[in-house]
Amino acid sequence: MTGFPKVKYRRGKRPQPSAALKAAVLSRDGFRCVIAGPNCTGVATDLDHRAGRGAGGSEVLNQPECALAACRRCNSGKEDADGTYRRDLIARGVRVVKAATNEGTAERCKALPVEYADGWYELLGFERFPVSKYEAYRMFEDAGFPRPGLGVIF
């Protein structure tokens, strides 16, 4: 077939983020776990994708806006989160609900801010820029999501 790029990974294998991406994201986030779950160690050693890649991934999700620094415990437990904890992760922008396509999911990651321990930030490449809580709420609404904290189940 013409017009389709060659697949760079074996069937069933997700493309892995580069070591450079991981190092830059860990540095951007101060080597602190952004997820901050119930069993968090606080020290980030892993790169976590904001949108789960368990059902398959794509190179398009290996972008800095789609990734956060996480400790191993939080990274391994986030994908199985449910109930109140899952809603909290979504409301904080730490978990992004997948769109119909990986490209759409990457765009959601770029549009939605993240709540860090010291406030809300917009992620642009390998930098983060502070935004007010109200600006963060507006960004969620502009992306078609209810304001964080309204208890809406996704």
C-alpha positions in Angstrom: 0.0 0.0 0.0 1.2 3.4 -0.7 0.8 6.5 1.4 1.0 4.7 4.7 4.2 5.0 6.9 5.9 1.8 7.9 5.2 0.6 11.4 8.3 0.9 13.5 7.2 -1.6 16.2 6.0 -5.1 16.3 2.3 -5.9 16.5 1.0 -5.5 20.0 4.0 -3.4 21.1 3.6 0.2 22.0 6.3 2.7 20.7 8.4 3.7 23.7 9.2 7.3 24.5 12.8 8.3 24.0 15.2 8.7 26.8 15.6 12.3 25.9 11.8 12.9 26.2 11.8 11.1 29.6 14.7 13.2 30.9 13.2 16.5 29.7 9.8 15.7 31.2 11.3 14.7 34.5 13.4 17.9 34.6 10.4 20.1 33.6 8.4 18.6 36.5 11.3 19.0 39.0 11.7 15.2 39.4 8.5 15.3 41.6 5.6 13.0 41.1 2.7 15.0 39.6 0.1 12.3 40.1 0.5 12.4 43.9 -1.6 9.3 44.5 -2.4 7.6 47.9 0.9 5.6 47.9 3.1 8.2 46.3 6.8 8.2 47.0 7.1 11.8 45.8 10.2 11.2 43.7 9.6 10.9 40.0 11.5 8.2 38.2 9.0 7.4 35.4 7.4 9.1 32.5 3.6 8.8 32.7 1.3 9.3 29.7 -1.7 11.5 30.6 -3.9 9.4 28.3 -3.7 5.7 28.9 -1.9 3.7 26.2 -3.1 0.2 27.5 -5.2 -0.4 24.4 -2.4 0.5 22.1 -0.3 3.6 21.6 1.1 5.8 18.9 4.2 7.9 18.4 1.8 10.9 18.4 1.3 10.4 22.2 5.0 10.6 22.9 4.9 14.4 23.1 5.9 16.5 26.2 2.3 17.8 26.6 1.1 14.2 26.8 3.5 13.2 29.6 4.1 13.9 33.2 6.7 12.9 35.8 5.6 10.1 38.1 6.9 7.8 40.8 6.7 4.1 39.9 3.8 3.5 42.3 1.6 6.2 41.0 2.5 5.4 37.4 1.5 1.7 37.8 -1.7 2.5 39.7 -3.1 5.3 37.7 -4.5 3.3 34.7 -6.6 1.1 37.0 -8.0 4.0 39.0 -11.8 4.1 39.3 -14.5 6.0 41.1 -13.6 9.2 43.0 -9.8 8.8 42.5 -10.3 8.5 38.7 -12.5 11.6 38.6 -9.9 13.5 40.7 -7.2 12.6 38.2 -9.3 13.8 35.3 -10.3 17.0 37.1 -6.7 17.8 37.7 -5.7 17.2 34.1 -3.4 14.4 35.1 -5.5 11.8 33.3 -6.9 12.8 29.9 -9.9 10.9 28.5 -9.0 9.4 25.2 -10.5 10.8 22.0 -11.6 8.8 19.0 -8.1 9.1 17.5 -4.6 9.3 19.0 -4.2 12.7 17.3 -7.4 13.9 19.0 -6.1 12.7 22.3 -2.8 14.5 21.8 -4.8 17.7 21.1 -6.8 17.3 24.3 -3.5 16.9 26.2 -2.3 20.2 24.7 -5.6 22.0 25.5 -6.0 20.9 29.1 -3.9 22.3 31.9 -2.5 20.2 34.8 -2.8 20.9 38.5 0.6 20.5 40.2 1.2 20.7 44.0 1.9 24.5 43.6 -0.9 25.4 41.2 -2.3 25.0 37.7 0.0 25.0 34.7 -0.4 24.9 30.9 2.1 22.6 29.3 3.8 23.9 26.1 6.6 21.6 25.0 9.1 21.1 27.7 8.0 24.2 29.6 5.1 24.8 31.9 3.4 28.2 32.4 1.3 29.1 35.4 -2.4 29.8 34.9 -4.9 30.9 37.5 -7.5 28.4 38.8 -10.2 30.3 36.8 -8.1 30.3 33.6 -7.7 26.5 34.1 -11.5 26.1 34.5 -12.0 28.1 31.3 -9.5 25.9 29.4 -11.4 22.8 30.5 -14.7 24.4 29.4 -13.2 25.5 26.1 -12.1 22.0 25.4 -15.6 20.7 26.0 -15.2 19.4 29.5 -17.1 20.5 32.6 -15.2 22.6 35.1 -13.0 20.5 37.4 -14.5 19.7 40.7 -18.1 19.5 39.6 -18.2 15.8 40.3 -19.1 14.8 36.7 -18.3 11.2 35.8 -16.4 10.8 32.6 
